[in-house]
Amino acid sequence: MRNAAVAPPPKPPPSRARRATVVLSGSTALVTGAGSGIGRATALALAAKGAKVVALDIDAETAAKTAADTGGHSYQVDVADRVAVVEIAAAVTAAHGTPDVVVNNAGVGMTGRFLDMDADDWDWIVGINLLGAVNVTKAFGPAMVERGSGQVVNVASGLAYTPRATEPGYVTTKAALLALSQCLRADWHDAGVGVSVVCPGVINTNIVRSNTRYRGSRDGGQARARAEQVFAKGHRPELVADAIISAVERNRSVVPVGFESRLGWWLRGVLPQAATDRAARMSLGGL
C-alpha cells in the first residue's frame, strides 16, 4: 500500500517589512497640549516641514491660535477623559484621516513629597501624564497599525530616569511613560509603526506657573518662585520640537534633550545605586 502524500507544513506569514521613516511633507500630524510651550513649538516645527497639523488642547482658545498659526485644525479635549478622546479621534479621523504622526505632549507638574499628596493629586497627574498618552494612543494606534505606518512620539522627561524625593508623582508618571514607549516600540516594530520617547530637561515653558500643583511647601510658598526662576533659565521649547522632528524622521528610540537630561541618561548606568539614592534626596526647594 502506497504511503499517502504528506502536505508540507504551511509557511508562517512573513512579517511586514519595516517601513521607511515618516516623510513629514504632506503628512498629518496630531499634537496634544498644542496650545502652548513644547506642544505649540512642535506644531509650528511640523508645519514648517510641510505637515498638516491637528492641534489638541484642553484650552480651546490656545489650540485654535496654534491651528491658525500653522494653517491646521484644532480640537478641544481633556486627554484624561477617555470617552472624550474616543469621540475626538472619530471626528479627527473622519475629517483628516488616520494621522501619520501622533505626539503625546500634554502634561502637568506636581511638586510635593509623597505624604503631602492626596488621592486627587495622584488621579490628576496619572490621568493626564500617563493615561492621557494611553487614551490618545489607544484611540489612534489601531488604525496606524492596520495601515502599517506612522510614528508615535511620547514626551516624557529627564526625571523619568532621575528620581527626586520631592517629585514622586511627576517622576512616577514620566518613568511609566518611558517604559510604555519602549514596550510599544518593541510591540509595533513589525507592524511598521515607530514609537519614540523624548525626555526634555529644564525647558522654559509655563508648566511651573500654570500647570503644576505645589504640595507641602515648608518655606512660605517660595518653592513655586524658585521653580519659576529655574525654568525661566531653561532651554527654549524649540529645542524639544527639533528633537521631536528628529525622532519622527529617524525613528529614534529614547531622545534626551538638554545637557542635563543627556547627562542623567548616561549616569543612570554608571553611578552606583548609593550615589543615585543620595542625589534623589537633594532638595531644590523648600520641600
Secondary structure in CASP SS format (residue, H / E / C, confidence):
PFRMAT SS
TARGET T0000
AUTHOR 0000-0000-0000
METHOD secondary structure of the structure
MODEL  1
M C 1.00
R C 1.00
N C 1.00
A C 1.00
A C 1.00
V C 1.00
A C 1.00
P C 1.00
P C 1.00
P C 1.00
K C 1.00
P C 1.00
P C 1.00
P C 1.00
S C 1.00
R C 1.00
A C 1.00
R C 1.00
R C 1.00
A C 1.00
T C 1.00
V C 1.00
V C 1.00
L C 1.00
S C 1.00
G C 1.00
S C 1.00
T E 1.00
A E 1.00
L E 1.00
V E 1.00
T E 1.00
G C 1.00
A C 1.00
G C 1.00
S C 1.00
G H 1.00
I H 1.00
G H 1.00
R H 1.00
A H 1.00
T H 1.00
A H 1.00
L H 1.00
A H 1.00
L H 1.00
A H 1.00
A H 1.00
K C 1.00
G C 1.00
A C 1.00
K E 1.00
V E 1.00
V E 1.00
A E 1.00
L E 1.00
D E 1.00
I C 1.00
D C 1.00
A H 1.00
E H 1.00
T H 1.00
A H 1.00
A H 1.00
K H 1.00
T H 1.00
A H 1.00
A H 1.00
D H 1.00
T H 1.00
G C 1.00
G C 1.00
H E 1.00
S E 1.00
Y E 1.00
Q E 1.00
V C 1.00
D C 1.00
V C 1.00
A C 1.00
D C 1.00
R H 1.00
V H 1.00
A H 1.00
V H 1.00
V H 1.00
E H 1.00
I H 1.00
A H 1.00
A H 1.00
A H 1.00
V H 1.00
T H 1.00
A H 1.00
A H 1.00
H H 1.00
G C 1.00
T C 1.00
P C 1.00
D C 1.00
V E 1.00
V E 1.00
V E 1.00
N E 1.00
N C 1.00
A C 1.00
G C 1.00
V C 1.00
G E 1.00
M E 1.00
T E 1.00
G C 1.00
R C 1.00
F H 1.00
L H 1.00
D H 1.00
M C 1.00
D C 1.00
A H 1.00
D H 1.00
D H 1.00
W H 1.00
D H 1.00
W H 1.00
I H 1.00
V H 1.00
G H 1.00
I H 1.00
N H 1.00
L H 1.00
L H 1.00
G H 1.00
A H 1.00
V H 1.00
N H 1.00
V H 1.00
T H 1.00
K H 1.00
A H 1.00
F H 1.00
G H 1.00
P H 1.00
A H 1.00
M H 1.00
V H 1.00
E H 1.00
R H 1.00
G C 1.00
S C 1.00
G C 1.00
Q E 1.00
V E 1.00
V E 1.00
N E 1.00
V E 1.00
A C 1.00
S C 1.00
G H 1.00
L H 1.00
A H 1.00
Y H 1.00
T C 1.00
P C 1.00
R C 1.00
A C 1.00
T C 1.00
E C 1.00
P H 1.00
G H 1.00
Y H 1.00
V H 1.00
T H 1.00
T H 1.00
K H 1.00
A H 1.00
A H 1.00
L H 1.00
L H 1.00
A H 1.00
L H 1.00
S H 1.00
Q H 1.00
C H 1.00
L H 1.00
R H 1.00
A H 1.00
D H 1.00
W C 1.00
H C 1.00
D C 1.00
A C 1.00
G C 1.00
V C 1.00
G E 1.00
V E 1.00
S E 1.00
V E 1.00
V E 1.00
C E 1.00
P E 1.00
G C 1.00
V C 1.00
I E 1.00
N C 1.00
T C 1.00
N C 1.00
I H 1.00
V H 1.00
R H 1.00
S H 1.00
N C 1.00
T E 1.00
R E 1.00
Y E 1.00
R C 1.00
G C 1.00
S C 1.00
R C 1.00
D C 1.00
G C 1.00
G C 1.00
Q H 1.00
A H 1.00
R H 1.00
A H 1.00
R H 1.00
A H 1.00
E H 1.00
Q H 1.00
V H 1.00
F H 1.00
A H 1.00
K C 1.00
G C 1.00
H E 1.00
R C 1.00
P H 1.00
E H 1.00
L H 1.00
V H 1.00
A H 1.00
D H 1.00
A H 1.00
I H 1.00
I H 1.00
S H 1.00
A H 1.00
V H 1.00
E H 1.00
R H 1.00
N C 1.00
R C 1.00
S C 1.00
V E 1.00
V E 1.00
P E 1.00
V E 1.00
G C 1.00
F H 1.00
E H 1.00
S H 1.00
R H 1.00
L H 1.00
G H 1.00
W H 1.00
W H 1.00
L H 1.00
R C 1.00
G C 1.00
V C 1.00
L C 1.00
P C 1.00
Q H 1.00
A H 1.00
A H 1.00
T H 1.00
D H 1.00
R H 1.00
A H 1.00
A H 1.00
R H 1.00
M C 1.00
S C 1.00
L C 1.00
G C 1.00
G C 1.00
L C 1.00
END
